[in-house]
Amino acid sequence: MKVMKKGLKLVALVSALFLGNTFVQAQTGLKRANKQYDNLAYYYAINTYEQVANNGFVSSDILKKLGNSYYFNGEYASANKWYGILFTDYNFEDLESEYYYRYAETLKNIGDNQNADLYFKKFAEKNQNSTRALIISSKVDSQEEIVRNSGRYILSSLEINSPYSDYSANFHDDKLLFTSARDTGNFFKRIFSWTGGSFTKIYQSEIDSVGNLAKPKRFNGKVNSIFNESSPVITKDGKTMYFTRNNYLNGERGYNLNNITLLKIYRAEFIDNKWTNVTELPFNDHNFNTAHPTLNTNEDEMYFISDRSGGFGSSDIWKVSILEEGFGQPINLGSEINTDGRETFVFITDNNELYFSSDGRPSLGGLDVFASKILKDGSFSPVQNVGAPLNSQYDDFGYIINQQTKRGYFSSNRNGGIGKDDIYGFLETRSLNFNCIQDLGLIVVDSKTKAVIPNAKIDLYDMGYGLLNSTNRMKDGSYVFDYDFECSESYRVRVDYPEYEIKEEVVVLDSEQGKTIRTIEINRKKIEIKPQDDLFKVLSLKPIYFDFDKDFIRPDAAEELAKIVVVMKDNPKMIIDVRSFTDSRGNDDYNLKLSQRRAKSTAEWIISQGISSDRITYKGFGETLLLNHCKDSVQCSNEEHEVNRRSEFIVIKL
């Protein structure tokens, strides 16, 4: 028994030592993994976190960081595995809303669109004021847009790709510039700890007359360094290049406050057939990324990507003026373009079309390519997804196009490629429709009273007087047309309403997508009025009705009386006598008193609208002045009695 007890104690001791040693190893590994993660060394962090997790030490923090490390490297299927465990094994109601969005993106990547939609909706519920949540709420329209814009591209694989990452192509003369992490064959290889691949360099490939690409060559001169370079753009005169590089210049490496080297934009000059004089642009900063430059058509503005303060998401598109004496202040493109997700890899065509990638809008998955037209006033047409097959469930980015040939290139980490990222060629067979459509709402008012006039007839013409549309239909207080208006275009409108002069105006629509509201004032026709005229007849008023046994002015009656007020204000010396009559039904004395009360109420209402009391008199006549045969004891229809129930507004003096 003693021997057995000693044996059991020994086993327990060994087990405890083993478990203790495993725990210490796990804690050491976790500490190392967290440091790698904080230093953006995601490639190494993945290996270390997985060793810890495979030893049975798992927490929500480890699962988040493992998922993120794969996610930030575009490895969505692997990220999905760890996010899936996170949402299954932990109280996901306590998770930050961003994890709902990332998990949804990875679900879409593996084809689980039903659950992806579920988690996108949960993200929107937890983050209702975010731009992504608002965009998610319009998902139906977005999916229709993707379908409408799909099928416009014929894709082709390129032989310039390597087993590594190749991406971010750009045109320069008869060359294609691009970024690559390909193996140079050097014995000493520097590893980029974010991806685990080599640092990227800039390459170029000659394009022949039929579009074939020659064997790539590494860029010469002082552009490529020992760290990352990417996304070059060269001015039309071939003398200046802008490109992205890690914060490194003249042998000195720069760091942010967390001791991490971020990205900056640099400029190089082409002198004696070499790129030299590399300098940093003045709007860079050690503490935020500035990357992926492109130039507008006139080359007086640079568009770029940055996560600097003042943005909307994890990275935004910015622009800066290029001046003779340097650069202006960077300007964010605003919420028309940027979301609270990622916007990146921007390109501008000769026709001022803006292409960029984003994961903050409804997409086919990952980063999708989107487009918007830069309008004359600097605003943007609504952003559109360019559709499949260019966009996929993976990351699609770095779009460029020659609008004369309709040929271009983009980058993707989709399945079927040679490397981690590949460059693909494409032919655009149908252009994207950037038509800027406006709605037009016209408010027609009386030029003096400013009262809105309903039921006018409005004709719409082009500037050559070709009739386009007519309407008398109002919605939300303005007249609307069944017509698709174009932004910034001019149209003629003709307003016709009884008793008013016909009015014609030129309406210039706003330059941005939306609704243009314009107010048109019309003048009442001048009416010939003479003493003893009845304004009721001259103005063709509708009958002034009162409720049974009542004398207060109803809203429908006030609308008619307002027309009399207008005439009296137009004729400041006019004096009128208000006369009220009843039909023969009822007691004579009662009818006389009722008509007197109604005449008084009518006069008082007119006075309340700014007409002096010395310009109006009133009297009730009851049933004493019938206009037809319908006196007491005579059988008459309601319509015949209505003829006698009337008000008169007799002009006494002008």
ZAMARGU-4260 file (C-alpha; in steps of 0.2 Angstrom, whole numbers, plus 5000, padded with zeros to 4 digits):
<rodrens>
0) 5000/5000/5000 | 5014/5012/5004 | 5022/5009/4988 | 5006/5012/4979 | 5003/5028/4988
5) 5021/5034/4984 | 5018/5029/4966 | 5001/5039/4965 | 5010/5054/4974 | 5024/5053/4961
10) 5011/5053/4946 | 5002/5068/4954 | 5018/5077/4956 | 5023/5074/4938 | 5006/5079/4932
15) 5006/5095/4942 | 5024/5099/4936 | 5019/5096/4918 | 5003/5106/4919 | 5012/5120/4928
20) 5026/5120/4915 | 5013/5120/4901 | 5004/5135/4909 | 5020/5144/4911 | 5024/5141/4892
25) 5007/5147/4888 | 5009/5163/4897 | 5026/5166/4890 | 5019/5162/4872 | 5004/5173/4875
30) 5015/5188/4881 | 5025/5186/4865 | 5010/5184/4854 | 5002/5200/4861 | 5018/5210/4858
35) 5019/5204/4840 | 5001/5209/4838 | 5004/5226/4845 | 5019/5228/4834 | 5008/5223/4819
40) 5018/5208/4816 | 5002/5198/4812 | 5011/5184/4803 | 5021/5179/4818 | 5007/5183/4830
45) 4996/5170/4821 | 5009/5156/4824 | 5011/5161/4842 | 4993/5162/4846 | 4989/5146/4837
50) 5002/5137/4848 | 4994/5144/4864 | 4976/5139/4858 | 4981/5122/4852 | 4988/5119/4870
55) 4970/5122/4877 | 4973/5140/4882 | 4959/5150/4874 | 4951/5166/4878 | 4940/5179/4869
60) 4955/5191/4868 | 4965/5177/4859 | 4951/5173/4847 | 4948/5191/4843 | 4967/5194/4839
65) 4969/5178/4830 | 4954/5182/4819 | 4960/5200/4817 | 4977/5194/4812 | 4970/5183/4798
70) 4957/5197/4793 | 4970/5210/4791 | 4980/5199/4780 | 4965/5196/4769 | 4964/5177/4774
75) 4945/5178/4777 | 4942/5159/4778 | 4955/5157/4792 | 4948/5172/4801 | 4931/5165/4800
80) 4936/5149/4809 | 4942/5159/4825 | 4928/5172/4824 | 4916/5158/4823 | 4923/5150/4839
85) 4922/5168/4847 | 4903/5170/4843 | 4899/5152/4848 | 4908/5150/4864 | 4907/5167/4872
90) 4893/5179/4875 | 4893/5188/4859 | 4881/5201/4865 | 4895/5209/4874 | 4907/5210/4859
95) 4911/5226/4851 | 4900/5229/4835 | 4915/5229/4824 | 4917/5210/4826 | 4899/5207/4820
100) 4905/5216/4804 | 4921/5207/4802 | 4913/5190/4805 | 4899/5194/4793 | 4913/5198/4780
105) 4921/5181/4783 | 4904/5172/4782 | 4901/5180/4765 | 4919/5175/4759 | 4915/5156/4763
110) 4898/5158/4754 | 4887/5158/4769 | 4877/5173/4764 | 4862/5170/4775 | 4872/5171/4791
115) 4882/5185/4784 | 4866/5195/4781 | 4861/5191/4799 | 4877/5197/4807 | 4877/5213/4796
120) 4860/5217/4802 | 4866/5214/4820 | 4880/5226/4817 | 4868/5239/4811 | 4857/5237/4826
125) 4872/5239/4838 | 4879/5254/4828 | 4864/5263/4821 | 4872/5279/4817 | 4887/5272/4807
130) 4888/5275/4789 | 4889/5257/4786 | 4873/5254/4796 | 4864/5266/4785 | 4871/5259/4769
135) 4866/5241/4775 | 4848/5247/4778 | 4847/5250/4759 | 4854/5233/4755 | 4840/5229/4742
140) 4844/5244/4731 | 4863/5240/4733 | 4860/5222/4727 | 4850/5228/4712 | 4864/5239/4708
145) 4877/5225/4709 | 4867/5215/4697 | 4864/5229/4685 | 4882/5233/4684 | 4888/5215/4683
150) 4894/5207/4667 | 4903/5222/4660 | 4921/5215/4661 | 4931/5201/4652 | 4945/5196/4664
155) 4962/5189/4659 | 4976/5181/4669 | 4994/5189/4667 | 5011/5180/4666 | 5019/5194/4676
160) 5012/5187/4692 | 5023/5178/4704 | 5020/5165/4718 | 5021/5180/4730 | 5010/5196/4731
165) 5009/5207/4715 | 4997/5221/4715 | 4993/5240/4713 | 4997/5242/4694 | 4998/5259/4686
170) 5001/5266/4668 | 5016/5276/4662 | 5018/5278/4643 | 5020/5260/4636 | 5024/5253/4653
175) 5015/5245/4667 | 5021/5249/4684 | 5017/5238/4699 | 5021/5232/4716 | 5028/5215/4720
180) 5035/5205/4735 | 5043/5192/4724 | 5059/5183/4728 | 5074/5192/4721 | 5085/5177/4724
185) 5096/5186/4736 | 5104/5176/4750 | 5099/5188/4763 | 5080/5191/4763 | 5071/5203/4774
190) 5054/5198/4780 | 5039/5209/4782 | 5031/5204/4799 | 5014/5209/4794 | 5012/5197/4780
195) 5027/5185/4782 | 5032/5189/4764 | 5047/5199/4758 | 5046/5218/4758 | 5037/5225/4742
200) 5047/5234/4728 | 5041/5243/4713 | 5043/5234/4696 | 5039/5238/4678 | 5034/5229/4662
205) 5034/5234/4644 | 5017/5234/4635 | 5018/5229/4617 | 5007/5235/4603 | 4994/5221/4606
210) 4994/5223/4625 | 5006/5209/4629 | 5017/5212/4645 | 5036/5209/4644 | 5046/5201/4658
215) 5046/5212/4673 | 5061/5222/4679 | 5064/5230/4696 | 5064/5249/4695 | 5080/5257/4694
220) 5087/5272/4704 | 5084/5276/4722 | 5066/5273/4724 | 5067/5255/4731 | 5074/5254/4748
225) 5076/5240/4761 | 5058/5242/4767 | 5041/5242/4758 | 5038/5253/4742 | 5022/5252/4732
230) 5008/5261/4722 | 5019/5273/4710 | 5011/5286/4700 | 5022/5296/4687 | 5017/5314/4680
235) 5013/5315/4661 | 5029/5324/4658 | 5039/5309/4665 | 5049/5320/4677 | 5041/5316/4694
240) 5035/5301/4703 | 5025/5299/4719 | 5025/5283/4728 | 5022/5275/4745 | 5036/5269/4757
245) 5038/5264/4775 | 5044/5279/4785 | 5063/5278/4779 | 5074/5291/4771 | 5093/5293/4769
250) 5096/5278/4780 | 5085/5283/4794 | 5069/5274/4800 | 5055/5284/4808 | 5043/5278/4821
255) 5027/5283/4828 | 5023/5284/4847 | 5021/5265/4848 | 5038/5262/4840 | 5030/5257/4824
260) 5036/5262/4806 | 5021/5268/4796 | 5018/5273/4778 | 5022/5289/4770 | 5021/5297/4752
265) 5038/5301/4744 | 5043/5311/4728 | 5057/5306/4716 | 5064/5315/4701 | 5069/5308/4684
270) 5087/5314/4681 | 5100/5307/4669 | 5088/5292/4666 | 5087/5288/4684 | 5075/5291/4698
275) 5084/5301/4712 | 5082/5315/4724 | 5069/5306/4735 | 5060/5317/4747 | 5046/5316/4759
280) 5030/5326/4756 | 5026/5339/4769 | 5009/5333/4774 | 5015/5316/4780 | 5017/5312/4799
285) 5026/5299/4809 | 5009/5295/4819 | 4998/5291/4804 | 4998/5282/4788 | 4999/5292/4771
290) 4999/5281/4756 | 4993/5276/4738 | 4994/5292/4729 | 4986/5296/4712 | 4984/5312/4702
295) 4969/5320/4694 | 4968/5324/4676 | 4975/5341/4677 | 4989/5335/4689 | 4985/5349/4701
300) 4977/5338/4715 | 4984/5322/4723 | 4971/5310/4730 | 4978/5298/4743 | 4974/5286/4758
305) 4976/5290/4776 | 4971/5285/4793 | 4974/5303/4800 | 4963/5311/4812 | 4947/5320/4805
310) 4942/5305/4795 | 4927/5293/4795 | 4934/5276/4796 | 4950/5265/4798 | 4956/5273/4782
315) 4949/5287/4771 | 4952/5295/4754 | 4959/5313/4755 | 4965/5325/4742 | 4978/5339/4743
320) 4981/5354/4730 | 4998/5353/4721 | 5004/5371/4721 | 5019/5380/4713 | 5026/5383/4730
325) 5022/5366/4737 | 5006/5358/4743 | 4990/5364/4751 | 4981/5357/4767 | 4974/5339/4765
330) 4955/5338/4763 | 4944/5323/4767 | 4932/5318/4753 | 4918/5317/4765 | 4904/5305/4769
335) 4899/5305/4750 | 4914/5294/4747 | 4921/5288/4764 | 4913/5276/4777 | 4917/5271/4794
340) 4926/5256/4786 | 4941/5255/4775 | 4943/5265/4759 | 4959/5262/4749 | 4968/5261/4732
345) 4961/5276/4723 | 4962/5280/4704 | 4955/5294/4693 | 4952/5293/4675 | 4954/5306/4661
350) 4935/5308/4662 | 4936/5312/4681 | 4929/5295/4686 | 4935/5291/4704 | 4938/5272/4707
355) 4942/5265/4724 | 4940/5250/4735 | 4930/5249/4751 | 4924/5236/4764 | 4912/5249/4771
360) 4898/5247/4758 | 4887/5232/4752 | 4898/5221/4742 | 4901/5203/4736 | 4914/5201/4750
365) 4930/5209/4756 | 4936/5224/4747 | 4926/5228/4732 | 4929/5241/4718 | 4917/5256/4718
370) 4916/5271/4707 | 4909/5289/4707 | 4909/5303/4695 | 4918/5319/4701 | 4906/5333/4696
375) 4910/5350/4690 | 4908/5358/4707 | 4919/5345/4715 | 4905/5335/4722 | 4902/5317/4718
380) 4889/5307/4710 | 4882/5292/4720 | 4894/5278/4723 | 4891/5262/4713 | 4898/5245/4715
385) 4906/5240/4698 | 4899/5223/4699 | 4905/5205/4695 | 4916/5197/4689 | 4928/5211/4693
390) 4922/5211/4711 | 4922/5194/4720 | 4920/5187/4738 | 4938/5191/4740 | 4948/5207/4741
395) 4947/5217/4724 | 4957/5233/4723 | 4970/5243/4713 | 4958/5247/4698 | 4965/5257/4684
400) 4958/5259/4666 | 4963/5267/4649 | 4947/5275/4644 | 4952/5275/4626 | 4956/5257/4624
405) 4944/5251/4638 | 4957/5240/4645 | 4964/5240/4662 | 4970/5231/4677 | 4966/5227/4695
410) 4972/5216/4709 | 4964/5202/4719 | 4968/5188/4732 | 4954/5177/4724 | 4956/5159/4722
415) 4964/5153/4706 | 4978/5165/4706 | 4997/5161/4706 | 5002/5171/4722 | 4994/5178/4737
420) 4988/5193/4727 | 4988/5194/4708 | 4986/5207/4695 | 4972/5203/4682 | 4969/5212/4665
425) 4952/5216/4660 | 4942/5223/4645 | 4927/5234/4649 | 4913/5230/4637 | 4900/5242/4644
430) 4903/5258/4652 | 4896/5262/4670 | 4882/5274/4669 | 4886/5289/4679 | 4871/5299/4674
435) 4867/5311/4688 | 4848/5311/4690 | 4838/5325/4699 | 4820/5327/4704 | 4812/5343/4702
440) 4799/5350/4714 | 4790/5367/4710 | 4781/5377/4723 | 4768/5389/4715 | 4763/5404/4725
445) 4753/5420/4724 | 4766/5434/4721 | 4757/5445/4734 | 4750/5434/4748 | 4763/5420/4745
450) 4749/5407/4747 | 4753/5391/4739 | 4742/5388/4724 | 4736/5370/4721 | 4729/5363/4704
455) 4739/5373/4693 | 4744/5366/4676 | 4763/5366/4673 | 4771/5362/4656 | 4789/5357/4656
460) 4800/5361/4640 | 4818/5359/4635 | 4827/5375/4630 | 4821/5373/4612 | 4803/5373/4618
465) 4801/5354/4615 | 4787/5348/4627 | 4794/5335/4639 | 4780/5333/4652 | 4765/5341/4660
470) 4758/5340/4678 | 4746/5346/4690 | 4751/5333/4703 | 4757/5338/4720 | 4767/5329/4733
475) 4774/5335/4749 | 4769/5353/4745 | 4777/5354/4728 | 4772/5349/4710 | 4781/5334/4703
480) 4785/5327/4686 | 4786/5310/4679 | 4802/5314/4671 | 4821/5310/4674 | 4830/5326/4675
485) 4849/5328/4673 | 4859/5337/4685 | 4865/5355/4680 | 4853/5355/4665 | 4841/5370/4661
490) 4823/5368/4657 | 4808/5380/4654 | 4792/5379/4664 | 4775/5387/4660 | 4763/5389/4674
495) 4744/5392/4670 | 4731/5394/4683 | 4713/5402/4681 | 4713/5421/4685 | 4732/5422/4685
500) 4743/5428/4672 | 4753/5414/4663 | 4771/5413/4670 | 4786/5406/4661 | 4803/5403/4669
505) 4820/5395/4666 | 4824/5382/4680 | 4842/5377/4682 | 4844/5361/4691 | 4857/5358/4705
510) 4873/5349/4701 | 4872/5335/4714 | 4860/5320/4714 | 4845/5324/4723 | 4830/5335/4722
515) 4829/5353/4716 | 4816/5364/4724 | 4811/5380/4715 | 4797/5393/4720 | 4788/5402/4706
520) 4777/5417/4710 | 4762/5421/4699 | 4752/5437/4697 | 4733/5438/4698 | 4725/5445/4683
525) 4719/5463/4684 | 4700/5462/4685 | 4689/5476/4679 | 4678/5481/4694 | 4665/5494/4695
530) 4653/5500/4708 | 4638/5489/4712 | 4648/5473/4705 | 4646/5458/4716 | 4664/5452/4720
535) 4657/5434/4722 | 4652/5434/4704 | 4667/5444/4697 | 4680/5433/4706 | 4670/5417/4703
540) 4670/5412/4721 | 4664/5395/4727 | 4649/5397/4739 | 4652/5402/4757 | 4645/5388/4767
545) 4642/5388/4786 | 4638/5373/4797 | 4620/5370/4803 | 4614/5384/4814 | 4632/5391/4815
550) 4640/5407/4810 | 4659/5404/4812 | 4670/5405/4796 | 4675/5387/4790 | 4692/5384/4782
555) 4684/5381/4765 | 4675/5398/4767 | 4691/5407/4773 | 4700/5401/4757 | 4687/5410/4746
560) 4686/5426/4757 | 4705/5427/4756 | 4703/5431/4738 | 4691/5446/4742 | 4705/5452/4754
565) 4718/5452/4740 | 4706/5462/4729 | 4703/5475/4743 | 4721/5476/4746 | 4725/5479/4728
570) 4711/5493/4728 | 4714/5502/4745 | 4699/5514/4742 | 4687/5500/4739 | 4672/5499/4751
575) 4660/5484/4751 | 4644/5479/4759 | 4643/5461/4764 | 4625/5453/4762 | 4620/5437/4769
580) 4604/5427/4763 | 4595/5411/4768 | 4583/5400/4760 | 4564/5400/4764 | 4565/5385/4775
585) 4563/5389/4794 | 4555/5403/4804 | 4556/5420/4795 | 4563/5429/4811 | 4575/5415/4814
590) 4582/5416/4797 | 4584/5435/4798 | 4594/5434/4814 | 4605/5420/4807 | 4609/5429/4791
595) 4613/5444/4802 | 4625/5434/4812 | 4633/5426/4797 | 4635/5443/4788 | 4644/5450/4804
600) 4656/5435/4805 | 4660/5437/4787 | 4664/5455/4789 | 4674/5453/4805 | 4685/5439/4797
605) 4689/5451/4782 | 4693/5464/4795 | 4705/5452/4804 | 4715/5450/4788 | 4720/5468/4788
610) 4706/5477/4780 | 4700/5493/4789 | 4683/5492/4797 | 4677/5508/4789 | 4679/5500/4772
615) 4666/5486/4775 | 4647/5486/4780 | 4636/5471/4783 | 4618/5466/4784 | 4608/5450/4785
620) 4592/5449/4774 | 4586/5432/4779 | 4573/5425/4766 | 4567/5442/4760 | 4576/5442/4743
625) 4574/5425/4736 | 4581/5423/4718 | 4568/5410/4713 | 4551/5403/4716 | 4556/5393/4732
630) 4546/5403/4745 | 4537/5396/4760 | 4526/5381/4756 | 4533/5378/4739 | 4541/5361/4736
635) 4559/5363/4730 | 4574/5353/4728 | 4590/5355/4739 | 4598/5362/4724 | 4585/5375/4721
640) 4586/5380/4739 | 4605/5382/4738 | 4602/5396/4725 | 4595/5407/4739 | 4608/5403/4752
645) 4621/5415/4747 | 4633/5429/4751 | 4635/5445/4741 | 4650/5457/4742 | 4643/5472/4733
650) 4656/5486/4729 | 4649/5502/4736 | 4664/5513/4731 | 4681/5512/4722
</rodrens>
